[in-house]
Amino acid sequence: MTNTRIPKRWLRRGAAAVALAAVLGAVAAPAALAVPTAAAQSAAQRGALLSVTPVGSLDRAGVTAYLSGFGMDAGTVRHGISAYRLTYATVDPQGRPTTATGLLVLPQGGPRRLDLVSDTHGTTAHKDDAPSGEAGSNRLTPYLHASAGRAVAAPDYLGLGGGPGPHPYVDTASSVTASVDMLRAARTAGDRLGRTITRDVYATGFSQGGQVAMALGRELSRPGSGFRLRALAPMAGPYDLSGSEVPGITDGRVAPRTAVFYLSYFLTAQNRLHPLYKDPAEVFRAPYAQAVESLFDGSHHEEEIVGALPATPQELLTPEWYENVRAPRGELRAVLAANDGACDWKPAAPVRLYTGSADTDVPIANSRACAADLARHGVRARVVDQGQDADHITTAMRSTPEVSRWFDSLSK
């Protein structure tokens, strides 16, 4: 999840991004290194690399200017970066073969062997706002981590970037499979590009991606995963949908417009996977029922979506469904439960949970609940509160450089 308030955005291109166009190095992409046929795509094993396309390049000064232009601490920058869109084989929520895209970022110079950062992004509705899409603020965290000297794999998730179909928003299982397969594809791409990417993974992510990072860490920790989880540093993730995030929608901890955006996205996406409703009018009031599903078809930016929806959940939902959100039951309750539990395991790697007391997108209660889940498994995770003035975006801006420095300290 991420902020939908206007005009301040984390993963949205805006005036600052346009002003920095020359700095971003958003070059016209040369031909991909491999262009698979449709038959080859369907036959490929999970994580098989299908194509590599260069999408950007910055020297060290360019990275510093890019980060600083968005107000991010650039003190960890040691290298320039080269960025590539990867297309790779994965599976959809039903386990059927499909493809996905993601951003691989490599440091320019430094050692030939590179450890790997998995950087999972926050909520975005427009396909092109995913990390491998048009360059803008969507690449802040991948560029920062790569400039510190590690390879970065930033999956677009299913249905975003160049992936087919709609995005299954907050379907944790498919976000994890797409992220694991992106790591596999990244290692293959590294070999093709002359860099050896190790199996050591430092996992981080923001908002929706924070929850994905925790669940991904569990998957990477399973025997036979092919990877070694070195650290977990999720930021402002909705780890506790049932106990913190959804209750915050009706008790005021989640800002009303933000709640409207999240609810609309979540309910329409989950209804493609689970029988929440047969007709949008069962859930959404007129006139929103008629348009809400089409708003999340991947072609609309957040500003447009927010402008087309009401200001409060009460105006968005029918009375029956507002009550269902206030006290989930039936299929909605099952869906929430299926996507909870990202922190209900025992990591062997160190964990830090980054959050902010003033976050009205993903309330701090989510991180506290995650820490409590980990504690029940005997894991003490430090909760890093970025302060009473730290809203959702501020939490990410302050936390990302701290995460990079922490990864530095662990890799020595």
Secondary structure, DSSP 8 states (H G I E B T S, - for coil): -----SS--SS---HHHHHTHHHHT-------S----HHHHHH--TT-EEEEEEEEEE-HHHHHHHHHHTT---TT--SEEEEEEEEEEEE-TTS-EEEEEEEEEEEESS-SEEEEEEEE-----SGGGSTTSSSSGGGHHHHHHHHTT-EEEEE--TTSTT-SS---TT-HHHHHHHHHHHHHHHHHHHHHTT-EEEEEEEEEEETHHHHHHHHHHHHHTSTTSS-EEEEEEEES----IIIIIHHHHHHSSS-HHHHHHHHHHHHHHHHTTS-S-SSGGGTB-TTHHHHHHHHTSSS--HHHHHHHS-SSHHHHB-HHHHHHHHS--HHHHHHHHHT--TT-S--SS-BEEEE-TT-SSS-THHHHHHHHHHHHTT---EEEE--TT--HHHHHHHHHHHHHHHHHHHH-
